[in-house]
Amino acid sequence: MTTSSHFDGKQVATVTSRETRRRLLLVSSHVVQYASPIFRRMASDPRLDILVAYCSMQGAEPGIDPGFGVAVSWDEPQLEGYPWVHVKNRALRPRVDRFFGLVNPGLWKLIRDGQFVAVYVSGYFYASAWIAIFAALCHGVPILFTTDGHNLRTWSTQSRWKQGVKKFLVRRIFALGEIVLAGSSGTVDYLKSLGVPPERIILSRNIVDNVWWKTRAAEVNRDAVREAWQIPASGTVVLFCAKLQPWKRPQDLLEAFARAKVPDSFLVFAGDGSLRNQIEKRIQELGVSGRVRILGFVNQSQLPEVYCASDLFVLPSLYEPFGLVVNEAMLCGCPVVVSDRVGAKYDLVRQGENGYIFPVGDVEVLATIFRDVLSDSGKRNLMSSAARERMETWSPREYISSIVEAVDAAVRLRGQNGK
């Protein structure tokens, strides 16, 4: 049969077979640089017939990123290679970070008339997600939820009664759908603790485009990057690659680096944000200005060289649902150190093999790790190889298979429940 859909924003004809391809609508609040290459992989998979519905075009257009605090325009294509449609936002004050900042009533008609076998809803913190949820419920379309949280904690402190209310609400929200896709094994355990039945949970994996990262990493001239940073090829580099925001705790990394006092070692911050001035001041106070570099915001195409020119990547966050930067670093052969609040610890980081996990805020433990790893090139080489090897089975291949499994399970469960 022949149908039509938007492809790269244009109306095109596509040939699909509803008997062999699962027609899936993916509702997204806005354009996300991590998701676009995965959508391309999904669109090329013969088992799926996808359409991405964007509630906002933020991310595809240049603008100020509130986290980085600077103008951001991603230098890799975000809207090419997969079918998508922009559903008009009717919000009075359009914002992707406000519940009523995304109000896209056109989702109702899209779900009603789209002949989708399932609807994938990313998040539930915006009004349009609920338009999609209620439309799917009304028209008998199975719902796939997704989450990468691994506990009820957020980066800010919450009282026990607030966490209790949150648990009550989240459990009932997920009960509206057939399947919940979990970004990590920690998320699987978290969902079970909420009371979600195991048969309704599928491990989907939080992933990036592994092939892109490995290909770009192979092209990097490590010495040339070091030269641009004014760091000797023989030096060792600790890397922080994230927004300079309080919940990322970049100050802990700076304090640990200064305390470790490893000869011929350097610290590189790739990122920008509200803490930059404080960090620059503290660098001067610690007397390590000659061994610290702040690169500012680094666009996507330049990130592989940042990881490849580093010897150890650190993510000391107070709370991180997963941390896809860990995937990126490991694909580039960079061993990782993460706090025990980072979701990637459950599946990607193997203590002492490809990285380390340390108690959040424990600067002394972090400094000890630096002394141990930065002084042992043999250990770093083994950990680098182990990091790459781990990512072989944490890739879009496994992710897309889990999506197919989730769609089939959702259809089956809806039929069993007679919805």
ZAMARGU-4260 file (C-alpha; in steps of 0.2 Angstrom, whole numbers, plus 5000, padded with zeros to 4 digits):
<rodrens>
0) 5000/5000/5000 | 5006/5018/4997 | 5004/5031/5010 | 5011/5049/5012 | 5021/5057/5026
5) 5033/5071/5030 | 5051/5067/5027 | 5063/5081/5031 | 5048/5093/5032 | 5042/5088/5015
10) 5027/5078/5009 | 5033/5062/5001 | 5026/5045/4996 | 5031/5030/5004 | 5027/5012/5002
15) 5024/5002/5017 | 5016/4985/5022 | 5006/4986/5038 | 5008/4967/5039 | 5027/4967/5041
20) 5031/4985/5047 | 5025/4992/5064 | 5018/5010/5062 | 5024/5019/5077 | 5021/5037/5082
25) 5035/5045/5093 | 5029/5061/5102 | 5044/5072/5106 | 5043/5089/5115 | 5057/5096/5104
30) 5072/5092/5093 | 5085/5083/5103 | 5103/5081/5096 | 5105/5064/5104 | 5088/5057/5097
35) 5089/5062/5078 | 5103/5049/5073 | 5093/5036/5082 | 5077/5041/5073 | 5087/5039/5057
40) 5092/5021/5062 | 5074/5017/5066 | 5067/5024/5050 | 5079/5012/5040 | 5074/4997/5050
45) 5062/4986/5040 | 5052/4981/5055 | 5047/4999/5059 | 5037/5013/5050 | 5040/5028/5061
50) 5033/5046/5062 | 5041/5058/5074 | 5029/5072/5080 | 5038/5087/5086 | 5029/5099/5098
55) 5042/5112/5096 | 5057/5115/5084 | 5068/5121/5098 | 5085/5112/5095 | 5083/5113/5076
60) 5085/5131/5076 | 5099/5142/5084 | 5095/5149/5101 | 5101/5152/5119 | 5102/5136/5128
65) 5097/5140/5146 | 5109/5127/5153 | 5124/5132/5144 | 5120/5150/5145 | 5126/5153/5127
70) 5119/5153/5109 | 5118/5135/5103 | 5117/5129/5085 | 5120/5111/5083 | 5132/5108/5068
75) 5126/5090/5064 | 5109/5088/5054 | 5094/5086/5066 | 5080/5084/5054 | 5087/5073/5040
80) 5084/5055/5036 | 5068/5051/5045 | 5049/5055/5043 | 5044/5070/5055 | 5030/5082/5057
85) 5029/5098/5067 | 5012/5099/5076 | 5008/5118/5078 | 5010/5124/5096 | 4995/5134/5102
90) 5002/5139/5119 | 5000/5157/5124 | 5018/5157/5130 | 5028/5144/5121 | 5041/5136/5131
95) 5048/5118/5131 | 5052/5119/5150 | 5034/5123/5156 | 5019/5112/5157 | 5008/5123/5147
100) 5022/5129/5136 | 5018/5115/5124 | 5000/5114/5119 | 4998/5105/5103 | 4980/5100/5100
105) 4984/5093/5082 | 4991/5078/5091 | 4973/5072/5094 | 4969/5071/5075 | 4986/5064/5071
110) 4983/5049/5083 | 4965/5047/5078 | 4968/5046/5059 | 4986/5040/5058 | 4983/5021/5059
115) 4997/5019/5072 | 4999/5002/5081 | 5007/5011/5096 | 5011/5029/5102 | 5028/5032/5111
120) 5026/5046/5123 | 5043/5054/5129 | 5040/5062/5146 | 5024/5068/5154 | 5029/5085/5160
125) 5021/5095/5146 | 5002/5097/5142 | 5004/5090/5124 | 5010/5073/5131 | 4993/5072/5140
130) 4984/5076/5124 | 4993/5062/5116 | 4990/5050/5130 | 4971/5054/5131 | 4970/5053/5112
135) 4978/5036/5112 | 4967/5030/5126 | 4951/5037/5117 | 4956/5028/5101 | 4962/5012/5107
140) 4980/5014/5103 | 4993/5006/5114 | 5005/5018/5124 | 5023/5016/5126 | 5030/5026/5140
145) 5049/5029/5143 | 5060/5034/5158 | 5078/5034/5163 | 5076/5038/5181 | 5083/5026/5194
150) 5075/5033/5209 | 5063/5046/5215 | 5077/5058/5220 | 5080/5074/5210 | 5095/5085/5211
155) 5086/5096/5223 | 5081/5090/5241 | 5064/5083/5242 | 5054/5079/5258 | 5048/5061/5261
160) 5030/5066/5259 | 5034/5074/5242 | 5043/5058/5237 | 5028/5048/5243 | 5016/5059/5232
165) 5028/5057/5217 | 5028/5038/5219 | 5009/5038/5220 | 5007/5049/5204 | 5021/5041/5194
170) 5014/5023/5197 | 4997/5029/5191 | 5003/5038/5176 | 5013/5022/5170 | 4997/5012/5173
175) 4989/5021/5159 | 5000/5013/5146 | 5004/4995/5141 | 5023/4996/5141 | 5037/5006/5150
180) 5054/5007/5142 | 5068/5008/5155 | 5084/5016/5150 | 5095/5006/5162 | 5094/4990/5173
185) 5093/5003/5188 | 5077/5010/5180 | 5070/4992/5178 | 5073/4990/5197 | 5065/5007/5201
190) 5050/5003/5190 | 5047/4987/5200 | 5049/4996/5216 | 5034/5007/5210 | 5024/4992/5207
195) 5025/4991/5188 | 5022/4973/5184 | 5038/4965/5177 | 5029/4960/5161 | 5026/4978/5157
200) 5044/4983/5158 | 5057/4982/5144 | 5075/4987/5145 | 5078/4998/5131 | 5095/5006/5134
205) 5100/5024/5134 | 5111/5025/5118 | 5119/5036/5106 | 5124/5033/5088 | 5139/5021/5091
210) 5145/5020/5073 | 5146/5039/5071 | 5156/5041/5087 | 5168/5027/5083 | 5170/5033/5065
215) 5174/5051/5071 | 5185/5045/5085 | 5196/5035/5072 | 5199/5051/5063 | 5206/5061/5078
220) 5224/5067/5078 | 5226/5067/5097 | 5243/5076/5097 | 5236/5090/5086 | 5222/5093/5098
225) 5234/5093/5113 | 5244/5106/5104 | 5229/5117/5102 | 5226/5116/5120 | 5244/5119/5124
230) 5245/5103/5133 | 5261/5092/5130 | 5258/5075/5121 | 5266/5066/5136 | 5254/5074/5149
235) 5238/5066/5156 | 5221/5075/5154 | 5206/5073/5165 | 5190/5079/5156 | 5174/5086/5162
240) 5161/5088/5147 | 5144/5095/5153 | 5135/5110/5158 | 5143/5120/5172 | 5128/5119/5183
245) 5127/5116/5201 | 5119/5098/5200 | 5134/5093/5189 | 5146/5097/5203 | 5161/5103/5193
250) 5169/5111/5208 | 5171/5093/5216 | 5182/5089/5201 | 5192/5104/5202 | 5195/5102/5221
255) 5200/5084/5218 | 5212/5088/5204 | 5221/5101/5214 | 5222/5089/5229 | 5229/5074/5219
260) 5244/5084/5214 | 5248/5072/5200 | 5264/5078/5190 | 5261/5083/5172 | 5242/5082/5173
265) 5229/5094/5166 | 5211/5097/5169 | 5200/5102/5154 | 5182/5109/5156 | 5172/5107/5140
270) 5156/5116/5143 | 5148/5133/5149 | 5135/5138/5162 | 5131/5148/5177 | 5146/5142/5187
275) 5160/5147/5175 | 5165/5163/5184 | 5165/5154/5201 | 5176/5140/5194 | 5188/5152/5186
280) 5190/5161/5202 | 5193/5145/5212 | 5206/5140/5199 | 5216/5155/5203 | 5214/5153/5222
285) 5220/5135/5221 | 5235/5140/5210 | 5232/5128/5196 | 5228/5140/5182 | 5243/5134/5172
290) 5236/5116/5172 | 5217/5120/5169 | 5209/5124/5152 | 5191/5130/5150 | 5185/5127/5132
295) 5168/5134/5134 | 5153/5126/5124 | 5160/5113/5111 | 5148/5108/5097 | 5144/5090/5093
300) 5156/5088/5078 | 5171/5093/5089 | 5167/5082/5104 | 5175/5066/5098 | 5192/5075/5097
305) 5189/5081/5115 | 5186/5064/5122 | 5200/5056/5112 | 5213/5069/5118 | 5209/5065/5136
310) 5214/5051/5147 | 5200/5050/5160 | 5182/5057/5159 | 5173/5062/5175 | 5155/5065/5178
315) 5153/5070/5197 | 5134/5074/5196 | 5123/5076/5211 | 5109/5067/5201 | 5110/5061/5183
320) 5096/5050/5176 | 5108/5042/5165 | 5122/5052/5157 | 5124/5049/5138 | 5141/5058/5139
325) 5147/5042/5147 | 5142/5033/5131 | 5152/5045/5121 | 5168/5045/5131 | 5168/5026/5131
330) 5165/5024/5113 | 5180/5036/5110 | 5191/5024/5122 | 5191/5036/5137 | 5189/5027/5154
335) 5176/5035/5165 | 5173/5040/5183 | 5155/5043/5189 | 5147/5047/5205 | 5135/5035/5213
340) 5121/5046/5208 | 5124/5043/5189 | 5112/5031/5180 | 5125/5025/5168 | 5134/5016/5183
345) 5122/5002/5182 | 5126/4995/5165 | 5141/5004/5158 | 5154/5007/5172 | 5163/4991/5178
350) 5173/4996/5193 | 5192/4995/5190 | 5189/4988/5173 | 5184/5002/5162 | 5181/5015/5175
355) 5176/5019/5193 | 5161/5024/5204 | 5164/5035/5219 | 5152/5042/5232 | 5145/5059/5226
360) 5154/5074/5234 | 5169/5063/5241 | 5183/5074/5234 | 5196/5063/5243 | 5191/5047/5235
365) 5191/5056/5218 | 5208/5062/5221 | 5214/5045/5225 | 5207/5038/5209 | 5217/5052/5200
370) 5233/5047/5208 | 5230/5029/5204 | 5225/5030/5186 | 5235/5045/5180 | 5251/5038/5185
375) 5249/5021/5177 | 5248/5021/5158 | 5247/5003/5157 | 5231/5003/5167 | 5224/5017/5157
380) 5227/5007/5140 | 5218/4992/5147 | 5203/5002/5153 | 5202/5011/5137 | 5200/4995/5127
385) 5188/4988/5140 | 5177/5004/5138 | 5176/5002/5119 | 5172/4983/5121 | 5158/4987/5133
390) 5149/4998/5121 | 5148/4984/5108 | 5132/4977/5116 | 5125/4994/5121 | 5120/5001/5104
395) 5106/5007/5093 | 5105/4989/5087 | 5099/4983/5104 | 5088/4998/5107 | 5078/4996/5091
400) 5075/4978/5094 | 5068/4983/5111 | 5057/4995/5103 | 5050/4982/5091 | 5048/4970/5106
405) 5039/4984/5116 | 5027/4987/5102 | 5022/4969/5100 | 5020/4967/5118 | 5009/4982/5120
410) 4998/4976/5106 | 4997/4959/5114 | 4993/4966/5131 | 4980/4978/5125 | 4972/4963/5116
415) 4973/4952/5132 | 4965/4966/5143 | 4951/4969/5130 | 4955/4988/5129
</rodrens>
